[in-house]
Amino acid sequence: MTDNIPLLSASLLGPVALFSLVSSITPGPNNIMLASSGLNFGFRRTLPHMFGVNIGFTLMILLVGAGLGAVFHSSPLLYTVLKYGGAAYLLYLAWKIATAGEIREGDRRARPFTFLQAAAFQWINPKAWVMVVGLAATYIPEAGFFMNLVVATIVCGIINLPAIGVWVTFGTALRRVLHKPGAVRAFNLGMAVLLVLSLYPVAEDLLR
């Protein structure tokens, strides 16, 4: 009977919503790449990337919260491979962003992320893992866990989309300002450096 299952109360919905907003809108691999894509490809061509991030992250919350995290707990090697493989891929993406140069309409040297690429990327995104684990461990009560997980997932999905959209809009707006190829290259290089710096949690693990 669902009447006996306590759903997220108003006292928890607020913190969940705030956690989602702060986590989604602060700098991280997704937002850095979305801003760079907005600058290089424009808002419309970045939409599949943006929706892929949103749907992929939302689905990740549900699957990890529902028990996929237990798989990594029982098989630490799998998690380690995923973490460091993801870090290596992020370094590759940083290099691609840094060397993108100026992208013009119709230029086939580079293409924005597809929906599926962006959705799959969430599983190797360190910040996404921190957000998902933090949400499940901190904000979702044990009583009626799955129902509360569904509610929290919906809340996070709704808030995440406009939050990451801010970064696409920011990057797109810069297209009107950064007209010179050198300025575009400098922006891309800055985004690439930030993307590398976002890997500091992985670097800390290696140094321990």
N, CA and C atoms as a LAMMPS dump frame, in Angstrom:
ITEM: TIMESTEP
0
ITEM: NUMBER OF ATOMS
624
ITEM: BOX BOUNDS ff ff ff
-5.0000000000000000e+02 5.0000000000000000e+02
-5.0000000000000000e+02 5.0000000000000000e+02
-5.0000000000000000e+02 5.0000000000000000e+02
ITEM: ATOMS id mol type element x y z
1 1 1 N 0.845 -1.196 0
2 1 2 C 0 0 0
3 1 3 C 0.882 1.249 0
4 2 1 N 0.676 2.115 -0.936
5 2 2 C 1.498 3.315 -1.037
6 2 3 C 1.21 4.29 0.095
7 3 1 N 0.021 4.146 0.792
8 3 2 C -0.303 5.073 1.862
9 3 3 C 0.697 4.971 3.005
10 4 1 N 1.327 3.808 3.143
11 4 2 C 2.26 3.586 4.23
12 4 3 C 3.705 3.902 3.852
13 5 1 N 3.907 4.349 2.597
14 5 2 C 5.259 4.66 2.132
15 5 3 C 5.484 6.166 2.222
16 6 1 N 6.325 6.631 3.137
17 6 2 C 6.557 8.07 3.279
18 6 3 C 7.387 8.609 2.122
19 7 1 N 6.801 9.489 1.314
20 7 2 C 7.546 10.112 0.228
21 7 3 C 8.327 11.303 0.765
22 8 1 N 9.214 11.819 -0.072
23 8 2 C 10.032 12.957 0.346
24 8 3 C 9.14 14.077 0.871
25 9 1 N 9.387 14.486 2.078
26 9 2 C 8.605 15.562 2.671
27 9 3 C 9.074 16.902 2.118
28 10 1 N 8.294 17.934 2.407
29 10 2 C 8.665 19.271 1.95
30 10 3 C 10.014 19.672 2.517
31 11 1 N 10.324 19.178 3.713
32 11 2 C 11.6 19.536 4.344
33 11 3 C 12.786 18.921 3.618
34 12 1 N 12.548 17.826 2.865
35 12 2 C 13.62 17.199 2.099
36 12 3 C 13.592 17.606 0.631
37 13 1 N 12.42 17.905 0.099
38 13 2 C 12.327 18.312 -1.305
39 13 3 C 13.148 19.578 -1.562
40 14 1 N 13.077 20.517 -0.624
41 14 2 C 13.851 21.748 -0.771
42 14 3 C 15.343 21.491 -0.857
43 15 1 N 15.912 20.756 0.102
44 15 2 C 17.344 20.448 0.026
45 15 3 C 17.732 19.656 -1.218
46 16 1 N 16.875 18.702 -1.643
47 16 2 C 17.172 17.934 -2.856
48 16 3 C 17.228 18.856 -4.067
49 17 1 N 16.239 19.767 -4.142
50 17 2 C 16.193 20.71 -5.263
51 17 3 C 17.421 21.627 -5.236
52 18 1 N 17.792 22.106 -4.05
53 18 2 C 18.951 22.989 -3.939
54 18 3 C 20.235 22.249 -4.279
55 19 1 N 20.354 21.012 -3.8
56 19 2 C 21.519 20.191 -4.121
57 19 3 C 21.639 20.005 -5.633
58 20 1 N 20.514 19.708 -6.275
59 20 2 C 20.523 19.5 -7.716
60 20 3 C 20.922 20.769 -8.467
61 21 1 N 20.385 21.911 -8.038
62 21 2 C 20.693 23.179 -8.699
63 21 3 C 22.171 23.522 -8.574
64 22 1 N 22.679 23.463 -7.352
65 22 2 C 24.078 23.834 -7.12
66 22 3 C 25.017 22.873 -7.847
67 23 1 N 24.711 21.572 -7.759
68 23 2 C 25.566 20.573 -8.397
69 23 3 C 25.521 20.676 -9.919
70 24 1 N 24.346 21.008 -10.456
71 24 2 C 24.184 21.038 -11.912
72 24 3 C 24.747 22.29 -12.549
73 25 1 N 24.71 23.412 -11.831
74 25 2 C 25.075 24.686 -12.461
75 25 3 C 26.531 25.065 -12.214
76 26 1 N 27.192 24.403 -11.258
77 26 2 C 28.596 24.713 -10.998
78 26 3 C 29.492 24.059 -12.048
79 27 1 N 30.706 24.589 -12.23
80 27 2 C 31.593 24.05 -13.27
81 27 3 C 31.9 22.571 -13.074
82 28 1 N 31.966 21.865 -14.167
83 28 2 C 32.293 20.445 -14.18
84 28 3 C 32.485 20.029 -15.629
85 29 1 N 32.88 18.786 -15.873
86 29 2 C 33.118 18.342 -17.253
87 29 3 C 31.944 18.609 -18.199
88 30 1 N 30.718 18.301 -17.762
89 30 2 C 29.562 18.527 -18.635
90 30 3 C 29.422 19.989 -19.015
91 31 1 N 29.425 20.871 -18.016
92 31 2 C 29.184 22.287 -18.279
93 31 3 C 30.305 22.936 -19.067
94 32 1 N 31.525 22.524 -18.811
95 32 2 C 32.656 23.061 -19.567
96 32 3 C 32.532 22.688 -21.043
97 33 1 N 32.19 21.42 -21.306
98 33 2 C 32.052 20.977 -22.703
99 33 3 C 30.828 21.596 -23.364
100 34 1 N 29.754 21.812 -22.601
101 34 2 C 28.558 22.442 -23.17
102 34 3 C 28.823 23.895 -23.549
103 35 1 N 29.57 24.613 -22.7
104 35 2 C 29.907 25.998 -23.029
105 35 3 C 30.781 26.052 -24.277
106 36 1 N 31.75 25.143 -24.358
107 36 2 C 32.622 25.101 -25.529
108 36 3 C 31.832 24.743 -26.781
109 37 1 N 30.895 23.805 -26.644
110 37 2 C 30.07 23.422 -27.792
111 37 3 C 29.163 24.569 -28.221
112 38 1 N 28.625 25.303 -27.239
113 38 2 C 27.79 26.454 -27.572
114 38 3 C 28.549 27.495 -28.371
115 39 1 N 29.811 27.725 -27.986
116 39 2 C 30.634 28.69 -28.709
117 39 3 C 30.962 28.193 -30.112
118 40 1 N 31.362 26.943 -30.213
119 40 2 C 31.864 26.432 -31.485
120 40 3 C 30.768 26.026 -32.465
121 41 1 N 29.632 25.562 -31.945
122 41 2 C 28.592 25.03 -32.831
123 41 3 C 27.257 25.751 -32.745
124 42 1 N 27.06 26.586 -31.726
125 42 2 C 25.804 27.283 -31.572
126 42 3 C 24.813 26.504 -30.716
127 43 1 N 23.746 27.188 -30.31
128 43 2 C 22.781 26.598 -29.382
129 43 3 C 22.041 25.421 -30.002
130 44 1 N 21.538 25.596 -31.22
131 44 2 C 20.706 24.554 -31.835
132 44 3 C 21.476 23.256 -32.028
133 45 1 N 22.708 23.345 -32.507
134 45 2 C 23.49 22.129 -32.75
135 45 3 C 23.972 21.485 -31.454
136 46 1 N 23.914 22.229 -30.346
137 46 2 C 24.329 21.68 -29.055
138 46 3 C 23.162 21.041 -28.309
139 47 1 N 21.93 21.233 -28.79
140 47 2 C 20.757 20.686 -28.095
141 47 3 C 20.834 19.167 -27.86
142 48 1 N 21.232 18.349 -28.866
143 48 2 C 21.342 16.906 -28.582
144 48 3 C 22.32 16.601 -27.458
145 49 1 N 23.419 17.337 -27.401
146 49 2 C 24.4 17.188 -26.332
147 49 3 C 23.754 17.517 -24.983
148 50 1 N 23.035 18.633 -24.939
149 50 2 C 22.418 19.074 -23.696
150 50 3 C 21.36 18.075 -23.207
151 51 1 N 20.493 17.612 -24.112
152 51 2 C 19.466 16.648 -23.714
153 51 3 C 20.078 15.298 -23.36
154 52 1 N 21.181 14.94 -24.015
155 52 2 C 21.867 13.7 -23.675
156 52 3 C 22.416 13.735 -22.264
157 53 1 N 22.985 14.88 -21.875
158 53 2 C 23.484 15.046 -20.51
159 53 3 C 22.332 14.907 -19.515
160 54 1 N 21.232 15.595 -19.796
161 54 2 C 20.1 15.596 -18.875
162 54 3 C 19.479 14.212 -18.708
163 55 1 N 19.166 13.56 -19.821
164 55 2 C 18.527 12.235 -19.755
165 55 3 C 19.5 11.199 -19.219
166 56 1 N 20.752 11.264 -19.66
167 56 2 C 21.75 10.302 -19.197
168 56 3 C 21.997 10.416 -17.704
169 57 1 N 22.086 11.646 -17.206
170 57 2 C 22.316 11.85 -15.78
171 57 3 C 21.103 11.413 -14.96
172 58 1 N 19.911 11.751 -15.434
173 58 2 C 18.69 11.375 -14.729
174 58 3 C 18.556 9.858 -14.655
175 59 1 N 18.822 9.183 -15.759
176 59 2 C 18.758 7.72 -15.771
177 59 3 C 19.818 7.119 -14.863
178 60 1 N 20.97 7.767 -14.795
179 60 2 C 22.047 7.287 -13.936
180 60 3 C 21.633 7.335 -12.468
181 61 1 N 20.958 8.404 -12.061
182 61 2 C 20.473 8.503 -10.683
183 61 3 C 19.586 7.315 -10.355
184 62 1 N 18.653 7.017 -11.257
185 62 2 C 17.692 5.949 -11.016
186 62 3 C 18.37 4.587 -10.952
187 63 1 N 19.262 4.309 -11.915
188 63 2 C 19.894 2.992 -11.981
189 63 3 C 20.888 2.763 -10.848
190 64 1 N 21.695 3.77 -10.569
191 64 2 C 22.67 3.628 -9.487
192 64 3 C 21.953 3.516 -8.147
193 65 1 N 20.962 4.374 -7.945
194 65 2 C 20.207 4.324 -6.704
195 65 3 C 19.461 3.017 -6.523
196 66 1 N 19.018 2.422 -7.639
197 66 2 C 18.241 1.193 -7.573
198 66 3 C 19.105 -0.045 -7.344
199 67 1 N 20.412 0.102 -7.396
200 67 2 C 21.226 -1.059 -7.063
201 67 3 C 22.466 -1.292 -7.885
202 68 1 N 22.673 -0.5 -8.956
203 68 2 C 23.865 -0.721 -9.746
204 68 3 C 25.126 -0.427 -8.942
205 69 1 N 24.993 0.473 -7.95
206 69 2 C 26.138 0.777 -7.101
207 69 3 C 26.645 -0.451 -6.373
208 70 1 N 25.73 -1.4 -6.078
209 70 2 C 26.137 -2.63 -5.391
210 70 3 C 27.063 -3.471 -6.263
211 71 1 N 26.892 -3.361 -7.581
212 71 2 C 27.752 -4.107 -8.501
213 71 3 C 29.194 -3.625 -8.368
214 72 1 N 29.376 -2.325 -8.281
215 72 2 C 30.716 -1.77 -8.139
216 72 3 C 31.281 -2.054 -6.755
217 73 1 N 30.393 -2.146 -5.764
218 73 2 C 30.851 -2.47 -4.414
219 73 3 C 31.405 -3.892 -4.352
220 74 1 N 30.745 -4.796 -5.069
221 74 2 C 31.195 -6.192 -5.069
222 74 3 C 32.345 -6.426 -6.041
223 75 1 N 32.523 -5.5 -6.991
224 75 2 C 33.6 -5.636 -7.961
225 75 3 C 34.375 -4.314 -8.061
226 76 1 N 35.217 -4.02 -7.084
227 76 2 C 35.958 -2.749 -7.075
228 76 3 C 36.81 -2.545 -8.323
229 77 1 N 37.305 -3.63 -8.913
230 77 2 C 38.146 -3.507 -10.102
231 77 3 C 37.376 -2.875 -11.255
232 78 1 N 36.114 -3.252 -11.388
233 78 2 C 35.28 -2.7 -12.46
234 78 3 C 35.13 -1.193 -12.288
235 79 1 N 34.905 -0.773 -11.052
236 79 2 C 34.773 0.659 -10.774
237 79 3 C 36.085 1.385 -11.046
238 80 1 N 37.199 0.773 -10.667
239 80 2 C 38.507 1.392 -10.882
240 80 3 C 38.8 1.567 -12.367
241 81 1 N 38.501 0.533 -13.151
242 81 2 C 38.702 0.609 -14.599
243 81 3 C 37.849 1.719 -15.193
244 82 1 N 36.607 1.802 -14.737
245 82 2 C 35.695 2.829 -15.245
246 82 3 C 36.194 4.222 -14.882
247 83 1 N 36.673 4.372 -13.643
248 83 2 C 37.115 5.692 -13.182
249 83 3 C 38.334 6.183 -13.949
250 84 1 N 39.354 5.335 -14.066
251 84 2 C 40.578 5.786 -14.721
252 84 3 C 40.446 5.79 -16.246
253 85 1 N 39.624 4.894 -16.766
254 85 2 C 39.332 4.949 -18.2
255 85 3 C 38.602 6.231 -18.553
256 86 1 N 37.68 6.624 -17.679
257 86 2 C 36.967 7.881 -17.884
258 86 3 C 37.887 9.076 -17.801
259 87 1 N 38.832 9.047 -16.866
260 87 2 C 39.787 10.154 -16.735
261 87 3 C 40.645 10.279 -17.99
262 88 1 N 41.062 9.146 -18.533
263 88 2 C 41.86 9.169 -19.768
264 88 3 C 41.052 9.749 -20.926
265 89 1 N 39.771 9.384 -20.979
266 89 2 C 38.912 9.896 -22.053
267 89 3 C 38.705 11.402 -21.893
268 90 1 N 38.58 11.87 -20.662
269 90 2 C 38.423 13.302 -20.428
270 90 3 C 39.669 14.071 -20.868
271 91 1 N 40.837 13.495 -20.652
272 91 2 C 42.066 14.134 -21.128
273 91 3 C 42.076 14.224 -22.65
274 92 1 N 41.583 13.172 -23.302
275 92 2 C 41.473 13.193 -24.761
276 92 3 C 40.508 14.288 -25.207
277 93 1 N 39.37 14.413 -24.515
278 93 2 C 38.399 15.449 -24.86
279 93 3 C 38.993 16.843 -24.644
280 94 1 N 39.777 16.992 -23.573
281 94 2 C 40.418 18.278 -23.314
282 94 3 C 41.354 18.649 -24.461
283 95 1 N 42.095 17.66 -24.947
284 95 2 C 42.989 17.905 -26.082
285 95 3 C 42.195 18.286 -27.329
286 96 1 N 41.072 17.615 -27.563
287 96 2 C 40.24 17.931 -28.727
288 96 3 C 39.683 19.347 -28.635
289 97 1 N 39.273 19.749 -27.441
290 97 2 C 38.745 21.104 -27.257
291 97 3 C 39.854 22.134 -27.462
292 98 1 N 41.022 21.87 -26.887
293 98 2 C 42.141 22.822 -26.971
294 98 3 C 42.608 23.031 -28.398
295 99 1 N 42.482 22.001 -29.231
296 99 2 C 42.972 22.091 -30.608
297 99 3 C 41.855 22.317 -31.62
298 100 1 N 40.677 22.671 -31.123
299 100 2 C 39.531 22.819 -32.028
300 100 3 C 39.696 24 -32.96
301 101 1 N 40.328 25.083 -32.477
302 101 2 C 40.459 26.261 -33.307
303 101 3 C 39.111 26.924 -33.509
304 102 1 N 38.942 27.586 -34.632
305 102 2 C 37.681 28.261 -34.924
306 102 3 C 36.814 27.34 -35.77
307 103 1 N 35.592 27.065 -35.315
308 103 2 C 34.669 26.204 -36.039
309 103 3 C 33.638 27.06 -36.763
310 104 1 N 33.554 26.903 -38.039
311 104 2 C 32.565 27.638 -38.824
312 104 3 C 31.426 26.714 -39.209
313 105 1 N 30.274 27.324 -39.521
314 105 2 C 29.131 26.535 -39.946
315 105 3 C 29.504 25.689 -41.153
316 106 1 N 29.182 24.429 -41.1
317 106 2 C 29.48 23.534 -42.204
318 106 3 C 30.863 22.93 -42.138
319 107 1 N 31.664 23.388 -41.173
320 107 2 C 33.01 22.84 -41.009
321 107 3 C 32.909 21.409 -40.492
322 108 1 N 33.583 20.482 -41.159
323 108 2 C 33.483 19.08 -40.782
324 108 3 C 34.692 18.587 -39.996
325 109 1 N 35.527 19.514 -39.562
326 109 2 C 36.681 19.101 -38.772
327 109 3 C 36.26 18.587 -37.404
328 110 1 N 35.163 19.089 -36.911
329 110 2 C 34.695 18.681 -35.59
330 110 3 C 33.178 18.712 -35.578
331 111 1 N 32.607 17.893 -34.731
332 111 2 C 31.148 17.827 -34.617
333 111 3 C 30.768 17.843 -33.15
334 112 1 N 29.6 18.388 -32.833
335 112 2 C 29.154 18.361 -31.437
336 112 3 C 28.809 16.949 -31.005
337 113 1 N 28.755 16.732 -29.697
338 113 2 C 28.351 15.442 -29.162
339 113 3 C 26.943 15.101 -29.645
340 114 1 N 26.722 13.827 -29.92
341 114 2 C 25.365 13.37 -30.201
342 114 3 C 24.651 13.11 -28.875
343 115 1 N 23.348 12.876 -28.938
344 115 2 C 22.557 12.568 -27.757
345 115 3 C 23.115 11.336 -27.032
346 116 1 N 23.367 10.264 -27.782
347 116 2 C 23.838 9.021 -27.177
348 116 3 C 25.244 9.166 -26.599
349 117 1 N 26.107 9.904 -27.277
350 117 2 C 27.455 10.126 -26.758
351 117 3 C 27.409 10.872 -25.429
352 118 1 N 26.577 11.898 -25.361
353 118 2 C 26.472 12.682 -24.132
354 118 3 C 25.861 11.862 -23.002
355 119 1 N 24.85 11.044 -23.322
356 119 2 C 24.223 10.208 -22.297
357 119 3 C 25.198 9.172 -21.773
358 120 1 N 25.954 8.546 -22.66
359 120 2 C 26.924 7.521 -22.249
360 120 3 C 28.07 8.14 -21.463
361 121 1 N 28.416 9.394 -21.767
362 121 2 C 29.522 10.057 -21.097
363 121 3 C 29.305 10.18 -19.595
364 122 1 N 28.037 10.224 -19.161
365 122 2 C 27.755 10.397 -17.737
366 122 3 C 28.371 9.292 -16.888
367 123 1 N 28.503 8.098 -17.458
368 123 2 C 29.005 6.955 -16.696
369 123 3 C 30.507 7.009 -16.458
370 124 1 N 31.212 7.904 -17.139
371 124 2 C 32.644 8.077 -16.888
372 124 3 C 32.952 9.495 -16.409
373 125 1 N 31.916 10.216 -16.022
374 125 2 C 32.068 11.582 -15.543
375 125 3 C 32.207 11.571 -14.021
376 126 1 N 33.379 11.905 -13.479
377 126 2 C 33.578 11.847 -12.025
378 126 3 C 32.576 12.687 -11.242
379 127 1 N 32.26 13.885 -11.751
380 127 2 C 31.324 14.75 -11.031
381 127 3 C 29.939 14.128 -10.978
382 128 1 N 29.507 13.474 -12.057
383 128 2 C 28.2 12.827 -12.069
384 128 3 C 28.12 11.747 -11
385 129 1 N 29.207 10.978 -10.843
386 129 2 C 29.221 9.927 -9.824
387 129 3 C 29.135 10.518 -8.42
388 130 1 N 29.858 11.604 -8.19
389 130 2 C 29.812 12.258 -6.88
390 130 3 C 28.399 12.753 -6.589
391 131 1 N 27.751 13.357 -7.582
392 131 2 C 26.403 13.869 -7.407
393 131 3 C 25.412 12.746 -7.11
394 132 1 N 25.493 11.664 -7.88
395 132 2 C 24.541 10.565 -7.725
396 132 3 C 24.697 9.881 -6.373
397 133 1 N 25.929 9.553 -6.016
398 133 2 C 26.172 8.878 -4.74
399 133 3 C 25.804 9.789 -3.575
400 134 1 N 26.156 11.065 -3.678
401 134 2 C 25.822 12.019 -2.624
402 134 3 C 24.324 12.169 -2.441
403 135 1 N 23.598 12.204 -3.551
404 135 2 C 22.145 12.322 -3.485
405 135 3 C 21.523 11.119 -2.796
406 136 1 N 21.909 9.922 -3.242
407 136 2 C 21.316 8.696 -2.706
408 136 3 C 21.664 8.492 -1.237
409 137 1 N 22.885 8.814 -0.867
410 137 2 C 23.339 8.541 0.498
411 137 3 C 22.868 9.585 1.499
412 138 1 N 22.662 10.807 1.036
413 138 2 C 22.411 11.907 1.963
414 138 3 C 20.943 12.316 2.051
415 139 1 N 20.242 12.315 0.924
416 139 2 C 18.927 12.947 0.891
417 139 3 C 17.744 11.995 0.803
418 140 1 N 17.969 10.751 0.421
419 140 2 C 16.842 9.841 0.216
420 140 3 C 16.666 8.955 1.447
421 141 1 N 15.524 9.06 2.126
422 141 2 C 15.313 8.254 3.335
423 141 3 C 15.197 6.769 3.018
424 142 1 N 15.603 5.955 3.975
425 142 2 C 15.585 4.509 3.775
426 142 3 C 14.172 3.964 3.643
427 143 1 N 13.241 4.515 4.417
428 143 2 C 11.848 4.062 4.356
429 143 3 C 11.249 4.437 3.005
430 144 1 N 10.723 3.447 2.305
431 144 2 C 10.168 3.711 0.975
432 144 3 C 11.224 4.211 0.024
433 145 1 N 12.419 3.606 0.077
434 145 2 C 13.581 4.134 -0.644
435 145 3 C 13.312 4.271 -2.145
436 146 1 N 12.755 3.233 -2.783
437 146 2 C 12.62 3.28 -4.238
438 146 3 C 11.652 4.375 -4.678
439 147 1 N 10.515 4.496 -3.98
440 147 2 C 9.556 5.543 -4.339
441 147 3 C 10.171 6.924 -4.152
442 148 1 N 10.914 7.08 -3.063
443 148 2 C 11.589 8.359 -2.826
444 148 3 C 12.668 8.614 -3.863
445 149 1 N 13.325 7.535 -4.295
446 149 2 C 14.35 7.66 -5.337
447 149 3 C 13.736 8.169 -6.633
448 150 1 N 12.572 7.659 -6.991
449 150 2 C 11.882 8.098 -8.21
450 150 3 C 11.534 9.58 -8.12
451 151 1 N 11.01 9.998 -6.959
452 151 2 C 10.653 11.404 -6.768
453 151 3 C 11.896 12.293 -6.873
454 152 1 N 12.975 11.892 -6.203
455 152 2 C 14.215 12.671 -6.24
456 152 3 C 14.787 12.726 -7.655
457 153 1 N 14.664 11.624 -8.387
458 153 2 C 15.162 11.576 -9.769
459 153 3 C 14.415 12.567 -10.645
460 154 1 N 13.093 12.615 -10.488
461 154 2 C 12.276 13.552 -11.28
462 154 3 C 12.65 14.991 -10.952
463 155 1 N 12.803 15.287 -9.665
464 155 2 C 13.162 16.644 -9.239
465 155 3 C 14.507 17.045 -9.838
466 156 1 N 15.482 16.151 -9.745
467 156 2 C 16.816 16.451 -10.273
468 156 3 C 16.803 16.61 -11.79
469 157 1 N 16.032 15.779 -12.477
470 157 2 C 15.958 15.866 -13.929
471 157 3 C 15.366 17.184 -14.392
472 158 1 N 14.327 17.638 -13.686
473 158 2 C 13.674 18.901 -14.047
474 158 3 C 14.609 20.086 -13.825
475 159 1 N 15.341 20.068 -12.727
476 159 2 C 16.214 21.194 -12.386
477 159 3 C 17.493 21.186 -13.211
478 160 1 N 17.99 20.003 -13.513
479 160 2 C 19.268 19.895 -14.227
480 160 3 C 19.223 20.528 -15.612
481 161 1 N 18.125 20.361 -16.349
482 161 2 C 18.071 20.813 -17.742
483 161 3 C 18.286 22.316 -17.889
484 162 1 N 17.498 23.168 -17.204
485 162 2 C 17.769 24.607 -17.354
486 162 3 C 19.117 25.027 -16.777
487 163 1 N 19.598 24.293 -15.758
488 163 2 C 20.88 24.649 -15.15
489 163 3 C 22.027 24.466 -16.141
490 164 1 N 22.042 23.338 -16.842
491 164 2 C 23.102 23.129 -17.824
492 164 3 C 22.862 23.979 -19.073
493 165 1 N 21.593 24.321 -19.31
494 165 2 C 21.278 25.187 -20.447
495 165 3 C 21.901 26.56 -20.315
496 166 1 N 22.119 27.002 -19.067
497 166 2 C 22.78 28.289 -18.832
498 166 3 C 24.172 28.299 -19.465
499 167 1 N 24.879 27.168 -19.362
500 167 2 C 26.23 27.094 -19.904
501 167 3 C 26.229 27.083 -21.435
502 168 1 N 25.246 26.418 -22.028
503 168 2 C 25.127 26.444 -23.488
504 168 3 C 24.841 27.869 -23.946
505 169 1 N 23.938 28.544 -23.235
506 169 2 C 23.602 29.929 -23.564
507 169 3 C 24.811 30.837 -23.422
508 170 1 N 25.594 30.605 -22.369
509 170 2 C 26.817 31.391 -22.151
510 170 3 C 27.787 31.223 -23.306
511 171 1 N 28.014 29.98 -23.698
512 171 2 C 28.922 29.728 -24.812
513 171 3 C 28.418 30.308 -26.114
514 172 1 N 27.103 30.175 -26.343
515 172 2 C 26.509 30.702 -27.575
516 172 3 C 26.611 32.221 -27.626
517 173 1 N 26.391 32.868 -26.477
518 173 2 C 26.464 34.328 -26.419
519 173 3 C 27.86 34.826 -26.761
520 174 1 N 28.864 34.045 -26.413
521 174 2 C 30.238 34.459 -26.699
522 174 3 C 30.544 34.45 -28.192
523 175 1 N 29.73 33.753 -28.981
524 175 2 C 29.939 33.757 -30.441
525 175 3 C 29.836 35.167 -31.003
526 176 1 N 29.033 35.992 -30.349
527 176 2 C 28.842 37.372 -30.816
528 176 3 C 29.985 38.282 -30.394
529 177 1 N 30.769 37.81 -29.425
530 177 2 C 31.863 38.621 -28.889
531 177 3 C 33.218 38.178 -29.432
532 178 1 N 33.414 36.865 -29.471
533 178 2 C 34.71 36.326 -29.887
534 178 3 C 34.718 36.087 -31.394
535 179 1 N 34.972 37.136 -32.126
536 179 2 C 34.957 37.031 -33.584
537 179 3 C 36.302 36.573 -34.147
538 180 1 N 37.366 36.899 -33.458
539 180 2 C 38.692 36.59 -33.99
540 180 3 C 39.061 35.137 -33.679
541 181 1 N 39.678 34.448 -34.654
542 181 2 C 40.084 33.049 -34.429
543 181 3 C 40.944 32.875 -33.183
544 182 1 N 41.823 33.841 -32.921
545 182 2 C 42.689 33.742 -31.759
546 182 3 C 41.907 33.756 -30.456
547 183 1 N 40.835 34.56 -30.407
548 183 2 C 40.006 34.628 -29.201
549 183 3 C 39.272 33.312 -28.977
550 184 1 N 38.787 32.701 -30.062
551 184 2 C 38.103 31.416 -29.963
552 184 3 C 39.067 30.345 -29.478
553 185 1 N 40.273 30.356 -30.031
554 185 2 C 41.27 29.369 -29.602
555 185 3 C 41.627 29.546 -28.133
556 186 1 N 41.719 30.805 -27.683
557 186 2 C 42.037 31.073 -26.284
558 186 3 C 40.923 30.565 -25.371
559 187 1 N 39.671 30.776 -25.777
560 187 2 C 38.542 30.287 -24.983
561 187 3 C 38.557 28.765 -24.909
562 188 1 N 38.759 28.124 -26.067
563 188 2 C 38.797 26.666 -26.086
564 188 3 C 39.932 26.126 -25.221
565 189 1 N 41.077 26.798 -25.268
566 189 2 C 42.212 26.376 -24.45
567 189 3 C 41.878 26.514 -22.965
568 190 1 N 41.211 27.622 -22.603
569 190 2 C 40.799 27.816 -21.218
570 190 3 C 39.832 26.74 -20.758
571 191 1 N 38.879 26.377 -21.618
572 191 2 C 37.924 25.322 -21.283
573 191 3 C 38.636 23.972 -21.131
574 192 1 N 39.636 23.737 -21.979
575 192 2 C 40.388 22.48 -21.896
576 192 3 C 41.153 22.398 -20.579
577 193 1 N 41.755 23.516 -20.155
578 193 2 C 42.485 23.54 -18.878
579 193 3 C 41.533 23.273 -17.716
580 194 1 N 40.344 23.902 -17.745
581 194 2 C 39.36 23.677 -16.684
582 194 3 C 38.91 22.22 -16.654
583 195 1 N 38.787 21.619 -17.825
584 195 2 C 38.374 20.221 -17.893
585 195 3 C 39.426 19.32 -17.253
586 196 1 N 40.692 19.617 -17.504
587 196 2 C 41.77 18.839 -16.886
588 196 3 C 41.768 19.051 -15.375
589 197 1 N 41.571 20.295 -14.934
590 197 2 C 41.555 20.586 -13.5
591 197 3 C 40.395 19.898 -12.791
592 198 1 N 39.316 19.648 -13.519
593 198 2 C 38.159 18.987 -12.906
594 198 3 C 38.467 17.541 -12.533
595 199 1 N 39.602 17.035 -12.979
596 199 2 C 39.993 15.656 -12.67
597 199 3 C 40.811 15.548 -11.382
598 200 1 N 40.878 16.642 -10.601
599 200 2 C 41.719 16.596 -9.404
600 200 3 C 41.328 15.501 -8.415
601 201 1 N 40.025 15.111 -8.281
602 201 2 C 39.731 14.004 -7.351
603 201 3 C 40.397 12.69 -7.776
604 202 1 N 40.461 12.441 -9.076
605 202 2 C 41.107 11.233 -9.577
606 202 3 C 42.609 11.304 -9.322
607 203 1 N 43.184 12.489 -9.534
608 203 2 C 44.617 12.678 -9.29
609 203 3 C 44.953 12.454 -7.816
610 204 1 N 44.07 12.919 -6.935
611 204 2 C 44.292 12.714 -5.494
612 204 3 C 44.32 11.24 -5.139
613 205 1 N 43.436 10.461 -5.762
614 205 2 C 43.413 9.016 -5.521
615 205 3 C 44.729 8.353 -5.95
616 206 1 N 45.271 8.82 -7.067
617 206 2 C 46.518 8.247 -7.567
618 206 3 C 47.691 8.564 -6.658
619 207 1 N 47.653 9.733 -6.021
620 207 2 C 48.775 10.169 -5.184
621 207 3 C 48.737 9.578 -3.785
622 208 1 N 47.637 8.945 -3.426
623 208 2 C 47.531 8.374 -2.076
624 208 3 C 48.354 7.097 -1.957
